[in-house]
Amino acid sequence: MIGVVFLVIFLALMTGIGIWGMRKTKTLGDFFLGGRTLGPWVSAVAYGTSYFSAVIFIGFAGTQGWQFGLNSLWIALGNAVIGAGAAWLILARRTRRQTQNLDAMTMPEYLQERYGAKHLKPIAASIIFFFLLPYSASVFKGLGHLFEKVFGISYDLALLIMIAFTGIYLILGGYFAIAITDFIQGIIMFFGAALMIIVLSGQGGGYFEMIKKVAEIYPAHVPPAGQPPVLGLNQPSIITVISLVFMTSFGTWGLPQMTQKFYAIKNEQVIPKAAIVTTVFALMIGFTAYSTGAFAHVFFDINTVPKTEAGRVLYDLIVPTLLTEHLPEVLLALILLLVLSASMSTLSSLVLVSSSSVAIDLYPSRQETKTGKDNSVAMMRLLSGVFIIISYFISRFQIGIIVYLMSLSWGAVSGSFAAPYILGLYSRKVTKAAAYAGLLSGLAVEITLFFLLGTPKSPLAASIAIVTPFVVVPVVSRFTTPPDKALLDKVFEGV
């Protein structure tokens, strides 16, 4: 019952913020970037909440915590130091300056203006549409199943409720509403995660005592390579661990829903503070999530860990089962709100960026949108609604090709964008041809390796796809026409 009360209050608050955000949204720049007026705390927490969704608390924590044991904490450290703090310090200032110099609001628009490549924007926008939209649908799907389990309502009804409320505050308020709701959701996530780990650790003698127990028990549950597997598992190789850390940490540097946060900051002076806030936030969320997954080795053994009748571990049920059995009702309700907050913030960023791929990047007359006319804002609202509806149907009817697109999403998007974007921020030597080559080579490598290596090695495929264009782009740049000096002077003005 307490969970229902928390949920009603939470959804009512989100709706109110959407109405408030609508009053502040006058132009397309307001809707998509909050008018580039956001301060360090709101920007930093918005970045962190977009980073972590229900996937980390439910899927990743259970899977990596059981399979990797304490090695899963390297993922948390990498996410915080590289994916959060270093991203702000290395990317934010130049991204804010160059996107303002070029009057660019999206990743595809930045790439087109940065390289003077008129066909680069529609290609980049299509990649975002085809790979991020299914990813947003997968988040909807996870939330639908969570509500179905906790509140005893049908999956279809749960899905409709989530889509309706996400649509209300996103469509009405745009990025203003997203940023403020992200800030509130971030506070819930931070303190909810802290309480969760305190309560769970207390049942085993404290955090460091629990870590010691996991280290002792883990080899019996997941034997080293070369020994007979237990429950079909052996400990993952060091390559697997490194590739997963790399994919989830450096991979975020090329994701449009993350880099958009840099476009929207008020000024460059907020960056150092935002870097610190984001790093602390990511450390808390990452370490609590993966520690909880690793603690499963203490709370379960090979007989009691959730399994199928065939004896395969049900990783998605490890953390929900652990929390249900070991947390009091009030805290469990708060954790449900934590997972909901994490997912809705990620979801709203994904839908906003996906809808912008059509509303801004593929719109026939970009000049009209630059004037900030009301029709451009209305179009963005309309397309956000359309994308949410499409997400519903993808979530409701799991089409085979869509499942593959979801699995490919991180590697395909980051592999396509990371090198042209990051090298474009720092190097004057990157050519238009090299930008095309980098984008297409990353996408091609990810798709090829994903099907060659298979799903279990998808982090390795994604990591190779992200790295490859960083070799391709400089090589192609050396043998193709240098960039126009006037364009470079505009891009790097004030940098």
Secondary structure as the mmCIF struct_conf table of DSSP 4:
data_model
#
loop_
_struct_conf.conf_type_id
_struct_conf.id
_struct_conf.beg_label_comp_id
_struct_conf.beg_label_asym_id
_struct_conf.beg_label_seq_id
_struct_conf.end_label_comp_id
_struct_conf.end_label_asym_id
_struct_conf.end_label_seq_id
HELX_RH_AL_P HELX_RH_AL_P1 ILE A 2 LYS A 24
BEND BEND1 THR A 27 THR A 27
HELX_RH_AL_P HELX_RH_AL_P2 LEU A 28 LEU A 33
HELX_RH_3T_P HELX_RH_3T_P1 GLY A 34 ARG A 36
STRN STRN1 LEU A 38 LEU A 38
HELX_RH_AL_P HELX_RH_AL_P3 PRO A 40 TYR A 51
HELX_RH_AL_P HELX_RH_AL_P4 ALA A 54 ALA A 54
HELX_RH_PI_P HELX_RH_PI_P1 VAL A 55 PHE A 60
HELX_RH_AL_P HELX_RH_AL_P5 ALA A 61 PHE A 68
HELX_RH_3T_P HELX_RH_3T_P2 GLY A 69 ASN A 71
HELX_RH_AL_P HELX_RH_AL_P6 SER A 72 GLY A 78
HELX_RH_PI_P HELX_RH_PI_P2 ASN A 79 ALA A 86
HELX_RH_AL_P HELX_RH_AL_P7 ALA A 87 ALA A 87
HELX_RH_PI_P HELX_RH_PI_P3 TRP A 88 ALA A 92
HELX_RH_AL_P HELX_RH_AL_P8 ARG A 93 ASN A 101
TURN_TY1_P TURN_TY1_P1 LEU A 102 ASP A 103
BEND BEND2 THR A 106 THR A 106
HELX_RH_AL_P HELX_RH_AL_P9 MET A 107 TYR A 115
TURN_TY1_P TURN_TY1_P2 GLY A 116 GLY A 116
TURN_TY1_P TURN_TY1_P3 LYS A 118 HIS A 119
HELX_RH_AL_P HELX_RH_AL_P10 LEU A 120 PHE A 151
HELX_RH_AL_P HELX_RH_AL_P11 TYR A 155 GLY A 202
TURN_TY1_P TURN_TY1_P4 GLN A 203 GLY A 205
BEND BEND3 GLY A 206 GLY A 206
HELX_RH_AL_P HELX_RH_AL_P12 TYR A 207 HIS A 221
BEND BEND4 VAL A 222 VAL A 222
HELX_LH_PP_P HELX_LH_PP_P1 PRO A 223 PRO A 224
TURN_TY1_P TURN_TY1_P5 ALA A 225 GLY A 226
BEND BEND5 GLN A 227 GLN A 227
HELX_LH_PP_P HELX_LH_PP_P2 PRO A 228 PRO A 229
STRN STRN2 VAL A 230 VAL A 230
TURN_TY1_P TURN_TY1_P6 LEU A 231 GLY A 232
STRN STRN3 LEU A 233 LEU A 233
HELX_LH_PP_P HELX_LH_PP_P3 GLN A 235 SER A 237
HELX_RH_AL_P HELX_RH_AL_P13 ILE A 238 SER A 249
HELX_RH_3T_P HELX_RH_3T_P3 PHE A 250 GLY A 254
HELX_RH_AL_P HELX_RH_AL_P14 PRO A 256 TYR A 263
TURN_TY1_P TURN_TY1_P7 ALA A 264 ALA A 264
STRN STRN4 ILE A 265 ILE A 265
BEND BEND6 LYS A 266 LYS A 266
HELX_RH_3T_P HELX_RH_3T_P4 GLU A 268 VAL A 270
HELX_RH_AL_P HELX_RH_AL_P15 ILE A 271 PHE A 299
TURN_TY1_P TURN_TY1_P8 ILE A 302 THR A 304
BEND BEND7 VAL A 305 VAL A 305
STRN STRN5 LYS A 307 LYS A 307
TURN_TY1_P TURN_TY1_P9 GLU A 309 ALA A 310
BEND BEND8 GLY A 311 GLY A 311
STRN STRN6 VAL A 313 VAL A 313
HELX_RH_AL_P HELX_RH_AL_P16 TYR A 315 HIS A 326
BEND BEND9 LEU A 327 LEU A 327
HELX_RH_AL_P HELX_RH_AL_P17 GLU A 329 ALA A 359
TURN_TY1_P TURN_TY1_P10 ILE A 360 ASP A 361
BEND BEND10 LEU A 362 LEU A 362
BEND BEND11 PRO A 364 PRO A 364
HELX_RH_AL_P HELX_RH_AL_P18 ARG A 366 LYS A 370
TURN_TY1_P TURN_TY1_P11 THR A 371 GLY A 372
HELX_RH_AL_P HELX_RH_AL_P19 ASP A 374 ARG A 396
BEND BEND12 PHE A 397 PHE A 397
HELX_RH_AL_P HELX_RH_AL_P20 GLY A 400 TYR A 426
BEND BEND13 ARG A 428 ARG A 428
HELX_RH_AL_P HELX_RH_AL_P21 LYS A 432 LEU A 453
HELX_RH_3T_P HELX_RH_3T_P5 THR A 455 LYS A 457
HELX_RH_AL_P HELX_RH_AL_P22 SER A 458 ARG A 478
TURN_TY1_P TURN_TY1_P12 PHE A 479 PHE A 479
BEND BEND14 THR A 480 THR A 480
HELX_LH_PP_P HELX_LH_PP_P4 THR A 481 ASP A 484
HELX_RH_AL_P HELX_RH_AL_P23 LYS A 485 VAL A 491
TURN_TY1_P TURN_TY1_P13 PHE A 492 GLY A 494
#
